[in-house]
Amino acid sequence: MTDLTPTPDRPGLHISKPSPTATATASAVCHCGASATATGDAQVSALMAGWDTAHSSAHTKSTDGGTL
């Protein structure tokens, strides 16, 4: 299986929850330099909301190195 973890060369958001009882995890890397990780349903949900608001595909490329 291909490694789906985002990198600066392949920015994006990756979420994993292999089963309903497993702990959710997420990692995100944006082309602007921001990156974040999260563990647990609530933290993953917050990371997703922050990504959608500030770093989704509509986010313009910049070099400000912001945070998610």
Buried (B, 14 or more C-beta within 10 A) or exposed (E): EEEEEBEEEEBBBBBEEEEEEEEBBBBBBBBBBBBBBBEEEEBBBBBBEBBEEBBEEEBEEEEEEEEB
